């Protein structure tokens, strides 16, 4: 669990919360040196320490006897150090071995890369160890366990005989002194924490008081007390997030926007020229967006859908609606590659209708960039596609009516706000091809209405996915040749462009040459990567789409936005090096035609646990939402969606995987509170308002609530 970032309210040293703002340095037994170590964990004040919740608790009411250890178990034991066997000189891979004894027998623990323990551990010391039990040359051992030395003068009420908290550490900061310090802080200050939730919420949700919760998440008397404390702090995490999002949403609905109600001639012309009909899901989502755009307040909608569900066409319909109503549209993508691909798509769809589309990225020459900025500011160009360059200083649009943000999770809320600021309360549509589990969507996009494209176009088949090792390479090449012989095309994707000294990867440039000269000399092999000029990339993709290139070697530039229905094979080299979402996006480049399509994950022979789970998930399902949930379980919410960069407050305790039901409760309460008191001005909500400002301070301008 991430350490809590310092967030101290301005009034923390007055009233019931007196003393909570005290710097830790001035507490007994801390001092400047230990204070500096605590600062590394984000702990500067007493309040920070109170909310620095443990990673977990160990049940030390009963230690496992050494003689009862079984392989595969995770256990906590205590014993006397009976012997220490360091690794022989010059053999660093040999583990250090510590022999323990208790009243009933002997056992050993092995530590890797831990020669320093020979200076720390001494024969005759009592230690507590926690870890997984395994076998080492047939002997039962604890494998690289966590350890604590039991000092004779320690207060054992804190360290054993109870549910004992285990905290996140940093070098120089060890478990027992940190636990002893937090025991003193909790005992002295927990009762001084002011309650911030209204009594009605506490009663309705059957929540314990904040002071009790703080005590029990550190030093609970029982599992039930720990669960109640965690539930209270989890509810607070979600409530203050959802209050902020509900206030943002409330302000949006109270803001006067642009009602766009054109006749729909451009939309009708585009639809009549398409070689396919919209799916039922596209029709439904387009109807939701069209109603939003016609309303007199700004649209704030999230459009999510799996790979190939047809988000771009829906976005194009929204762009045409804004343009026919007399406004401009801006589409912001996270990378130059994706921006270029969107530009090509919008150019092909809209230019025949007389709509001018331009591209704005940092790769343009200063002269081109200046010319395009001037045309946008004068209103001469109706649609602009770009990267972060759209929100840089000097960019202005004459009449921005619609802002579209693609792959929203790669941007922060602040960047979205800067794009909106280019117009006067424009409609906003954010899109993602990364399906988001409901709990995460409610967390990251609680200020948005959500539309889901949950239907693939007719004829789309599930992609047959297989995992193979290097032994199968020759058969894979034979399979590619057979598919090309049947009239199909293939992608071969590599992680890098050029050989890297630090990563043992085959580079796309070298392998394209190898495939062209040695493997498929009778086929046309192309190479696509991010360092090519825009015109070169466009030419290669045009030739591949036309069938002139039969095998396209590429880096991940083809991850999103590429649509070649004739391609039926996707080979991903070093598949273990890719993230799960990226693997799924790459797989989505095939399976777009009426024939069977295949994704082959070529990986190393020895995979780590996480890599194996990613490969297994890909083989097991084509469902993007199941893939997203597996990815969320593997990486955790913070890494999955980069919440540190998103502009949202961080959680102290809440876990999106575990606590979805509590999130729903908090969301309903937040909406009820904000509906009755949009700025939290009533006396009953004063504590909520102060804590909200503290949690959201410096993020997306919410402090203007005050």
C-alpha positions in Angstrom: 0.0 0.0 0.0 1.4 3.4 -1.0 2.4 5.7 1.9 0.1 8.6 2.5 1.2 11.8 1.0 1.3 14.7 3.4 -2.1 16.5 3.4 -2.4 18.7 6.5 -5.5 21.0 6.8 -4.8 24.6 7.6 -6.7 24.4 10.9 -5.1 21.2 12.1 -3.6 22.8 15.2 -6.8 24.3 16.5 -9.8 22.8 18.4 -10.2 19.1 18.7 -7.3 18.3 16.4 -4.7 20.2 18.4 -1.3 18.7 18.1 -1.9 16.7 14.9 0.3 19.1 12.9 3.2 18.6 15.3 6.4 17.8 13.3 7.6 14.2 14.1 11.1 15.5 14.7 10.0 17.0 18.0 8.5 13.8 19.4 10.5 12.0 22.1 12.9 9.5 20.6 12.7 10.8 17.0 15.2 13.6 16.3 16.5 15.0 13.0 18.1 11.8 11.7 15.0 9.5 12.2 12.7 12.4 11.0 14.6 12.5 7.7 14.0 8.7 7.3 10.3 9.1 8.1 10.1 12.0 5.6 11.1 9.5 2.9 7.9 7.6 3.6 5.9 10.8 3.4 5.7 11.2 7.2 6.3 14.7 8.4 3.6 15.3 11.1 1.7 13.4 13.7 -1.3 13.4 11.4 0.7 11.8 8.6 1.8 9.1 11.0 -1.7 8.4 12.2 -2.9 7.8 8.6 0.2 5.7 7.7 -1.7 2.5 7.8 0.1 -0.9 8.0 0.7 -3.1 4.9 -0.7 -6.0 6.8 -1.0 -7.6 10.3 0.6 -10.7 11.6 -1.2 -12.9 14.1 1.4 -13.2 16.9 -1.0 -14.6 19.5 0.4 -17.9 18.6 3.7 -18.6 16.7 4.1 -21.7 14.5 6.5 -24.2 16.1 9.5 -24.8 13.9 8.8 -28.5 13.8 5.3 -27.9 12.3 6.5 -25.9 9.2 5.2 -27.3 5.9 6.3 -26.4 2.4 4.0 -23.9 0.7 2.8 -22.3 3.9 3.3 -18.7 4.8 4.1 -18.6 8.6 5.4 -16.5 11.4 7.9 -18.1 13.8 10.1 -17.1 16.7 13.3 -18.7 17.8 16.9 -18.3 19.0 19.7 -17.9 16.4 21.7 -21.2 16.8 24.1 -20.7 13.8 24.9 -18.4 10.9 26.5 -19.8 7.7 27.5 -17.1 5.2 28.1 -17.9 1.6 31.6 -18.9 0.6 33.8 -16.0 -0.7 33.4 -15.4 -4.4 30.0 -17.3 -4.6 27.4 -14.5 -4.2 24.6 -16.7 -5.5 24.9 -19.1 -2.6 22.4 -18.0 0.1 23.2 -17.1 3.7 21.8 -19.7 6.0 20.5 -19.0 9.6 19.7 -21.9 11.9 17.0 -21.4 14.5 15.9 -23.4 17.5 12.8 -23.2 19.7 11.4 -25.5 22.5 10.4 -28.2 20.0 13.1 -28.3 17.3 15.3 -26.7 14.7 14.7 -25.1 11.3 16.7 -22.8 9.0 16.1 -19.7 7.0 17.9 -18.8 3.8 18.6 -15.2 2.7 19.8 -14.2 -0.8 22.2 -11.3 -1.4 22.2 -10.7 2.3 25.8 -11.0 3.5 25.2 -7.9 5.7 23.1 -10.1 8.0 26.4 -11.6 9.3 27.0 -8.2 10.9 23.4 -7.8 12.2 22.4 -11.2 13.6 24.3 -12.9 16.5 24.1 -16.4 18.0 21.8 -16.4 21.0 19.5 -13.5 19.8 15.8 -14.1 19.7 14.3 -13.3 16.3 10.9 -13.3 14.7 10.7 -14.4 11.1 7.8 -14.3 8.6 7.9 -15.9 5.1 7.1 -18.7 2.8 8.2 -22.2 3.7 10.1 -24.2 1.1 12.7 -26.9 0.7 16.4 -26.4 0.3 18.2 -29.6 -0.7 15.4 -31.6 1.0 15.4 -29.5 4.2 12.5 -27.4 5.4 13.4 -23.7 5.3 11.9 -20.3 5.4 12.8 -18.6 2.0 14.2 -15.1 2.4 11.8 -14.2 5.2 11.2 -10.8 6.8 13.0 -10.6 10.2 13.0 -8.8 13.5 15.4 -8.9 16.4 13.7 -9.1 19.8 15.4 -6.7 22.1 15.3 -7.4 25.8 13.9 -4.0 26.7 11.2 -3.9 24.0 7.6 -3.5 25.1 6.2 -6.9 24.0 2.6 -5.6 24.2 3.5 -3.9 20.9 5.4 -6.6 19.1 3.8 -9.9 20.0 0.8 -11.5 21.7 -1.6 -9.6 19.4 -2.3 -8.8 15.8 0.9 -7.0 15.0 1.1 -4.2 12.3 3.8 -4.6 9.6 4.7 -1.2 8.0 6.3 -0.2 4.7 10.0 0.6 5.4 12.9 2.4 3.8 16.6 1.8 4.2 17.7 2.7 7.7 14.1 2.5 9.1 13.4 -0.9 10.7 10.1 -2.5 11.8 10.3 -2.6 15.6 11.4 1.0 16.3 8.8 2.3 13.8 6.1 0.2 15.3 7.0 1.4 18.8 6.9 5.0 17.6 3.5 4.6 16.0 2.2 2.8 19.1 3.1 6.0 21.2 1.6 8.3 18.5 -1.7 6.3 18.3 -2.0 6.1 22.1 -1.4 9.9 22.6 -3.1 11.4 19.6 -5.8 9.1 18.0 -8.5 10.4 20.4 -7.8 14.0 19.3 -8.7 13.4 15.6 -11.9 15.4 14.8 -14.8 13.6 13.3 -15.6 14.8 9.8 -18.6 12.6 8.7 -22.1 13.7 9.5 -23.9 11.6 12.1 -26.5 10.6 9.5 -23.8 9.0 7.3 -22.2 7.2 10.2 -25.5 5.7 11.3 -26.7 4.8 7.8 -23.5 3.0 6.9 -22.9 1.6 10.4 -19.4 3.1 10.5 -17.2 3.5 13.6 -15.8 6.9 14.6 -12.6 8.2 12.9 -10.6 8.1 16.2 -11.5 4.5 16.9 -10.8 3.5 13.2 -7.3 5.0 13.4 -6.6 3.1 16.5 -7.9 -0.2 15.2 -6.1 -0.1 11.8 -2.9 0.1 13.7 -3.3 -1.9 16.9 -6.6 -3.9 16.7 -7.8 -6.1 19.5 -9.4 -8.5 17.0 -9.8 -9.3 13.3 -13.3 -7.8 13.6 -12.0 -4.5 15.0 -9.4 -4.4 12.2 -12.0 -4.9 9.6 -14.3 -2.2 11.0 -11.4 0.3 11.1 -10.4 -0.5 7.5 -13.9 -0.2 6.3 -14.3 3.3 7.9 -11.0 4.6 6.3 -11.9 3.0 3.0 -15.3 4.7 3.0 -13.6 8.0 3.7 -11.1 7.5 0.8 -14.0 6.9 -1.6 -16.3 9.5 -0.2 -13.8 12.4 -0.5 -13.0 11.3 -4.1 -16.6 11.0 -5.0 -17.5 14.3 -3.3 -14.9 16.1 -5.5 -16.1 14.4 -8.6 -19.8 15.0 -7.8 -19.0 18.7 -7.3 -17.3 18.9 -10.6 -20.2 17.2 -12.3 -22.7 19.5 -10.5 -20.8 22.5 -11.7 -20.9 21.1 -15.3 -24.7 20.7 -15.2 -25.0 24.3 -13.8 -22.7 25.7 -16.5 -24.3 27.2 -19.6 -23.0 25.4 -22.7 -23.6 25.2 -26.4 -26.8 23.5 -27.7 -25.8 22.0 -31.0 -28.9 21.0 -33.0 -28.0 21.1 -36.7 -30.1 19.4 -39.4 -27.6 16.5 -39.6 -26.9 16.8 -43.3 -23.1 16.0 -42.8 -23.8 13.0 -40.6 -26.3 11.7 -43.1 -23.8 12.0 -45.9 -21.1 10.2 -44.0 -23.4 7.3 -43.0 -24.7 6.9 -46.5 -21.2 6.6 -47.8 -20.0 3.9 -45.4 -19.7 0.4 -46.7 -21.4 -1.0 -43.5 -24.2 -0.2 -41.2 -23.6 1.0 -37.6 -24.0 -1.7 -35.0 -26.8 -1.5 -32.5 -24.3 -0.4 -29.8 -23.0 2.3 -32.1 -26.5 3.5 -32.8 -27.3 3.6 -29.0 -24.1 5.4 -28.0 -24.5 7.9 -30.9 -28.0 8.7 -29.7 -26.6 9.4 -26.2 -23.9 11.7 -27.5 -26.3 13.5 -29.9 -28.7 14.2 -27.0 -25.8 15.5 -24.9 -24.7 17.8 -27.7 -28.2 19.2 -28.2 -28.6 20.0 -24.5 -27.8 23.6 -23.3 -25.0 22.4 -20.9 -21.6 21.0 -21.8 -21.4 17.2 -22.5 -19.0 15.3 -20.3 -19.1 11.7 -21.6 -16.7 8.7 -21.5 -16.9 6.4 -24.5 -15.3 3.1 -23.8 -15.3 0.0 -25.9 -13.2 -3.0 -26.7 -10.7 -3.2 -29.6 -12.5 -2.9 -32.9 -15.9 -1.8 -31.5 -16.0 1.2 -33.7 -15.3 4.3 -31.5 -13.7 6.3 -34.3 -16.9 6.4 -36.4 -19.0 7.5 -33.5 -16.4 10.2 -32.8 -16.5 11.3 -36.4 -20.3 11.7 -36.2 -19.8 14.0 -33.1 -17.2 16.0 -35.0 -19.5 16.5 -38.0 -22.4 17.6 -35.7 -20.2 20.3 -34.1 -18.9 21.5 -37.4 -22.4 21.7 -39.0 -23.5 23.7 -36.0 -20.8 26.2 -36.8 -18.1 25.1 -34.4 -14.6 23.6 -34.5 -13.6 20.2 -33.1 -10.2 19.2 -31.5 -9.1 15.5 -31.1 -6.2 15.0 -28.7 -4.2 11.7 -28.7 -1.3 10.7 -26.3 1.3 9.9 -28.9 2.4 11.2 -32.3 1.8 7.8 -33.9 -1.8 7.6 -32.7 -2.4 11.3 -33.6 -1.1 10.6 -37.1 -3.3 7.6 -37.4 -6.4 9.5 -36.3 -5.5 12.3 -38.7 -5.4 9.8 -41.6 -8.7 8.3 -40.6 -10.5 11.7 -40.1 -9.0 13.0 -43.3 -10.4 10.0 -45.3 -13.8 10.3 -43.6 -14.3 14.1 -43.5 -12.4 15.7 -46.4 -14.8 14.2 -49.0 -17.5 16.1 -47.2 -15.7 19.4 -47.5 -14.4 19.5 -43.9 -10.8 20.7 -43.5 -8.7 18.6 -41.1 -5.2 19.4 -39.9 -2.5 17.7 -37.7 -0.7 19.5 -34.9 2.2 17.8 -33.2 5.6 18.8 -31.9 7.3 17.0 -34.9 6.1 19.8 -37.3 8.6 22.4 -38.4 8.1 25.8 -36.6 6.9 27.3 -39.9 4.2 24.6 -40.4 3.2 24.7 -36.8 2.8 28.5 -36.9 0.8 28.3 -40.1 -1.6 25.7 -38.8 -2.0 27.6 -35.5 -2.9 30.7 -37.4 -5.5 28.9 -39.5 -7.1 27.4 -36.4 -7.2 30.8 -34.6 -8.9 32.3 -37.7 -11.4 29.5 -37.9 -10.3 28.4 -41.4 -9.8 24.8 -40.3 -12.8 23.0 -38.7 -11.1 19.9 -37.2 -7.6 19.6 -35.6 -6.0 16.3 -34.5 -2.9 16.5 -32.3 -0.9 15.5 -29.3 -0.1 17.5 -26.1 0.9 20.2 -28.7 -2.7 21.2 -28.7 -2.6 22.4 -25.1 0.7 24.3 -25.3 1.0 28.0 -25.0 0.1 29.9 -28.2 -2.6 27.5 -29.5 -6.1 29.0 -29.9 -9.2 28.1 -31.7 -11.8 30.6 -32.9 -14.9 28.6 -31.9 -14.1 25.3 -30.2 -17.3 23.4 -29.7 -16.2 19.8 -29.2 -13.0 18.4 -27.5 -12.3 14.7 -27.9 -9.6 13.0 -25.8 -8.5 9.6 -26.9 -6.9 7.0 -24.6 -7.9 9.3 -21.7 -6.0 7.3 -19.1 -2.7 8.4 -20.6 -3.6 12.0 -19.8 -4.2 13.8 -16.6 -7.4 15.6 -15.6 -5.4 18.8 -15.8 -4.6 18.3 -19.5 -8.2 17.6 -20.2 -9.0 20.8 -18.5 -6.5 22.7 -20.6 -8.0 21.4 -23.8 -11.5 22.4 -22.6 -10.1 25.9 -21.9 -9.4 26.4 -25.6 -13.2 27.0 -26.0 -16.1 28.5 -24.1 -17.5 25.5 -22.2 -17.2 23.0 -25.1 -18.7 19.5 -25.2 -16.1 16.9 -24.0 -15.9 13.3 -25.2 -13.2 11.1 -23.8 -12.5 7.7 -25.3 -10.6 4.6 -24.4 -9.9 1.3 -26.1 -8.8 0.0 -22.7 -12.0 -1.4 -21.2 -12.3 -0.2 -17.6 -13.8 -2.3 -14.8 -16.8 -0.5 -13.4 -15.2 0.3 -10.0 -12.3 1.9 -11.8 -14.5 3.9 -14.2 -16.5 5.2 -11.2 -13.2 6.2 -9.5 -11.4 7.9 -12.4 -14.3 9.2 -14.4 -17.0 9.8 -11.7 -17.5 13.3 -13.2 -18.4 11.8 -16.6 -21.4 10.0 -18.0 -20.4 6.6 -19.4 -21.3 5.1 -22.8 -20.1 1.5 -23.6 -19.7 0.0 -27.0 -20.4 -3.6 -26.0 -20.9 -5.1 -29.5 -18.4 -5.9 -32.2 -19.2 -5.3 -35.9 -20.9 -8.3 -37.7 -18.4 -10.9 -38.9 -15.8 -10.3 -36.3 -14.5 -13.6 -35.0 -12.6 -14.3 -31.8 -8.9 -14.4 -32.5 -7.3 -17.8 -31.9 -4.4 -17.1 -29.5 -1.5 -19.5 -28.9 1.6 -19.2 -26.8 4.8 -20.7 -28.2 8.5 -20.8 -27.3 11.6 -20.5 -29.5 11.4 -24.2 -30.3 8.3 -23.5 -32.4 9.8 -20.7 -34.5 10.2 -22.7 -37.7 6.6 -23.9 -37.6 5.4 -20.3 -37.0 7.2 -19.2 -40.2 5.7 -22.1 -42.1 2.2 -21.0 -40.8 2.8 -17.4 -41.9 3.8 -18.7 -45.4 0.7 -20.8 -45.6 -1.6 -17.9 -44.6 0.1 -15.6 -47.2 -0.4 -18.4 -49.7 -4.1 -18.3 -48.9 -4.1 -14.6 -49.7 -3.8 -13.2 -46.1 -1.1 -10.9 -44.5 0.8 -11.0 -41.3 2.2 -8.7 -38.6 5.4 -9.5 -36.7 5.8 -7.2 -33.7 9.0 -6.4 -31.8 9.5 -4.3 -28.7 12.5 -2.2 -30.0 13.6 -0.5 -33.1 17.4 -1.0 -32.8 19.5 -3.5 -30.9 19.8 -2.5 -27.2 22.8 -3.3 -25.1 20.7 -3.5 -21.9 17.8 -5.7 -23.2 18.3 -9.0 -24.8 15.8 -8.4 -27.6 15.9 -9.0 -31.4 15.4 -5.5 -32.9 12.8 -5.0 -35.5 15.3 -3.5 -38.0 17.6 -6.5 -37.8 14.8 -9.1 -37.9 13.0 -7.4 -40.9 16.3 -7.8 -42.8 16.5 -11.4 -41.7 13.0 -12.3 -42.6 13.3 -10.6 -46.0 16.6 -12.2 -46.9 16.6 -15.6 -45.2 13.1 -16.6 -44.4 10.7 -15.1 -46.9 12.9 -14.1 -49.9 9.9 -14.6 -52.2 7.6 -12.4 -50.2 7.4 -8.6 -49.7 8.5 -7.7 -46.2 7.9 -4.2 -44.8 9.2 -2.4 -41.7 7.3 0.2 -39.7 8.5 2.0 -36.6 8.1 5.3 -34.8 11.3 6.9 -36.0 10.1 7.1 -39.6 8.8 10.3 -41.0 5.0 10.7 -41.1 5.0 10.4 -44.9 7.1 7.2 -44.8 4.7 5.6 -42.3 1.7 6.6 -44.3 3.2 5.2 -47.4 4.0 1.8 -45.7 0.6 1.5 -44.2 -1.1 2.4 -47.5 1.0 -0.4 -49.3 0.2 -2.9 -46.5 -3.5 -2.1 -46.7 -3.4 -2.5 -50.5 -1.8 -5.9 -50.1 1.6 -4.9 -51.7 3.3 -5.8 -48.4 2.6 -9.3 -47.2 4.6 -9.4 -43.9 4.8 -6.2 -41.9 7.5 -6.1 -39.2 6.7 -3.4 -36.8 7.2 -2.0 -33.3 4.2 -1.2 -31.2 3.3 1.8 -33.4 0.5 -0.5 -34.7 -0.9 -1.0 -31.2 -4.0 1.1 -31.9 -5.9 2.7 -34.8 -4.7 0.4 -37.6 -7.4 -1.4 -39.6 -6.3 -3.9 -42.2 -9.1 -6.5 -42.6 -6.9 -8.8 -44.7 -4.3 -9.3 -42.0 -5.0 -12.7 -40.2 -1.8 -13.4 -38.3 -0.2 -11.4 -35.4 3.1 -12.8 -34.1 4.4 -10.9 -31.0 8.0 -11.5 -30.3 9.2 -11.4 -26.6 5.5 -11.4 -25.6 6.6 -11.6 -21.9 8.0 -8.1 -22.2 4.6 -6.5 -23.0 1.9 -5.4 -20.7 -1.4 -7.3 -20.8 -3.4 -4.3 -22.1 -0.8 -3.8 -24.8 -0.9 -7.4 -25.8 -4.7 -7.2 -26.2 -4.5 -4.0 -28.2 -1.9 -5.7 -30.6 -4.1 -8.7 -31.0 -6.9 -6.4 -32.0 -5.1 -5.6 -35.2 -6.2 -9.0 -36.6 -9.6 -10.6 -36.7 -11.1 -7.7 -38.7 -12.0 -9.8 -41.8 -14.4 -12.7 -42.4 -11.7 -15.4 -42.0 -10.1 -17.1 -39.0 -7.3 -15.0 -37.5 -4.5 -15.9 -35.1 -2.3 -14.3 -32.5 0.9 -16.1 -31.6 2.7 -15.1 -28.4 6.4 -16.0 -28.9 8.1 -16.0 -25.5 11.2 -17.1 -23.6 11.4 -20.5 -22.0 11.6 -19.3 -18.4 8.8 -16.9 -17.4 8.2 -15.0 -14.1 4.9 -15.5 -12.3 3.4 -12.2 -13.6 4.5 -12.8 -17.2 3.0 -16.3 -17.1 -0.3 -15.0 -15.8 -0.3 -12.4 -18.6 0.3 -15.0 -21.2 -2.3 -17.3 -19.7 -4.9 -14.5 -19.6 -4.4 -13.8 -23.3 -4.8 -17.4 -24.3 -7.9 -17.8 -22.1 -10.0 -15.0 -23.4 -10.7 -12.4 -26.1 -12.9 -10.4 -23.8 -11.3 -7.0 -23.2 -13.1 -6.4 -19.9 -11.9 -9.8 -18.5 -8.4 -8.8 -19.8 -8.7 -5.4 -18.0 -9.7 -7.0 -14.8 -6.8 -9.5 -15.0 -4.5 -6.6 -15.7 -5.9 -4.6 -12.7 -5.4 -7.6 -10.4 -1.8 -8.0 -11.6 -0.7 -4.4 -11.5 -3.0 -2.8 -8.9 -5.0 0.3 -9.6 -2.3 2.9 -9.2 0.0 1.4 -11.9 -2.9 0.2 -14.1 -4.2 3.7 -14.6 -1.4 6.0 -13.4 -3.6 7.6 -10.8 -0.6 9.6 -9.5 -0.7 11.5 -12.8 -4.4 11.6 -13.2 -5.0 14.6 -10.9 -7.0 12.6 -8.4 -6.3 12.2 -4.6 -4.5 9.1 -3.6 -6.1 6.5 -1.4 -4.9 5.8 2.1 -6.6 2.4 2.6 -9.1 1.7 -0.2 -8.5 -1.1 -2.7 -10.5 -1.0 -5.8 -10.4 -4.8 -6.3 -11.5 -5.5 -2.8 -13.8 -2.6 -1.9 -16.1 -2.1 -4.8 -19.3 -2.4 -2.6 -18.0 0.4 -0.3 -17.2 2.6 -3.4 -20.9 2.3 -4.5 -22.1 3.3 -1.0 -19.7 6.3 -1.0 -20.8 7.4 -4.5 -24.5 7.4 -3.5 -23.8 9.3 -0.3 -21.6 11.9 -2.2 -24.3 12.5 -4.8 -27.0 12.9 -2.1 -24.8 15.3 -0.1 -23.9 17.5 -3.1 -27.4 17.5 -4.5 -28.6 19.1 -1.3 -25.5 21.3 -0.5 -23.5 21.8 -3.8 -20.7 23.8 -2.1 -20.8 22.0 1.4 -21.7 25.2 3.2 -24.0 23.9 5.9 -22.6 23.5 9.4 -23.2 19.7 9.2 -20.8 19.6 6.3 -18.1 21.9 7.6 -15.7 19.0 8.4 -16.4 17.4 5.0 -15.5 20.7 3.3 -12.2 21.2 5.2 -11.1 17.6 4.5 -12.2 17.8 0.9 -10.0 20.9 0.4 -7.1 19.1 2.1 -7.4 16.0 0.0 -7.9 17.8 -3.4 -5.6 20.7 -2.7 -3.7 21.6 -5.9 -5.7 19.3 -8.0 -7.9 20.4 -10.9 -8.8 23.7 -9.3 -11.3 22.1 -6.8 -10.0 24.3 -4.0 -12.2 27.0 -5.6 -15.0 25.3 -3.6 -13.7 27.5 -0.8 
